[in-house]
Amino acid sequence: MWEIFMESEFPSYNDLIATTWGGVALGEITYRFSEQVLDDRARGTERFFRELGGFLINPVGGFNRI
């Protein structure tokens, strides 16, 4: 969005493709890693730290869980 609306010149096709697919790959990696950290069966302090770790790894997923 920055390159399209805030820059004075139009972004190159390489920027659009690399940024889009890089974001998709990074988002999938953080989603899968945060799912490995979370455990719905955990209780108490363990649950808190698992939820905190999952939130730090994947903030959007953390907001969705709240």
VMD Tcl script that draws the C-alpha trace (Angstrom):
set ca {
  {0.00 0.00 0.00}
  {2.87 2.35 0.81}
  {4.45 1.92 -2.61}
  {1.17 2.49 -4.45}
  {-0.30 5.43 -2.54}
  {2.57 7.22 -0.78}
  {5.47 7.02 -3.22}
  {5.80 9.57 -6.01}
  {6.51 6.97 -8.69}
  {4.62 3.78 -9.46}
  {6.24 0.62 -8.01}
  {7.91 -1.87 -10.29}
  {6.23 -5.19 -11.04}
  {9.01 -6.92 -9.11}
  {8.14 -4.89 -6.00}
  {4.46 -5.77 -6.28}
  {5.06 -9.49 -6.81}
  {7.90 -9.96 -4.30}
  {6.19 -7.99 -1.55}
  {2.87 -9.77 -2.03}
  {4.23 -13.31 -2.13}
  {6.78 -12.58 0.59}
  {3.96 -11.38 2.83}
  {1.90 -14.47 2.07}
  {4.81 -16.76 2.91}
  {5.71 -14.89 6.10}
  {2.08 -14.84 7.22}
  {1.72 -18.59 6.69}
  {4.94 -19.30 8.57}
  {3.94 -17.20 11.57}
  {0.43 -18.69 11.58}
  {1.71 -22.28 11.60}
  {4.38 -21.56 14.20}
  {1.91 -19.86 16.54}
  {-0.46 -22.83 16.20}
  {2.36 -25.10 17.41}
  {2.83 -22.91 20.50}
  {-0.85 -22.74 21.48}
  {-2.56 -25.49 23.48}
  {-6.25 -25.15 24.36}
  {-5.97 -27.89 27.00}
  {-3.38 -25.95 29.04}
  {-4.52 -24.10 32.15}
  {-3.20 -21.42 34.47}
  {0.26 -19.94 34.04}
  {1.19 -22.33 31.23}
  {-1.88 -21.25 29.25}
  {-1.07 -17.57 29.82}
  {2.49 -17.90 28.55}
  {1.42 -20.01 25.58}
  {-1.19 -17.41 24.62}
  {1.35 -14.61 25.10}
  {3.92 -16.42 22.96}
  {1.35 -17.09 20.26}
  {0.33 -13.43 20.34}
  {3.93 -12.24 20.01}
  {4.55 -14.59 17.08}
  {1.27 -13.84 15.30}
  {-0.43 -10.66 16.60}
  {-3.40 -10.85 14.21}
  {-4.09 -14.42 15.27}
  {-3.82 -13.31 18.89}
  {-6.42 -10.59 18.40}
  {-8.68 -13.12 16.69}
  {-8.38 -15.45 19.70}
  {-9.35 -12.64 22.07}
}
mol new
graphics top color blue
foreach p $ca { graphics top sphere $p radius 0.5 }
foreach p [lrange $ca 0 end-1] q [lrange $ca 1 end] { graphics top cylinder $p $q radius 0.2 }
display resetview
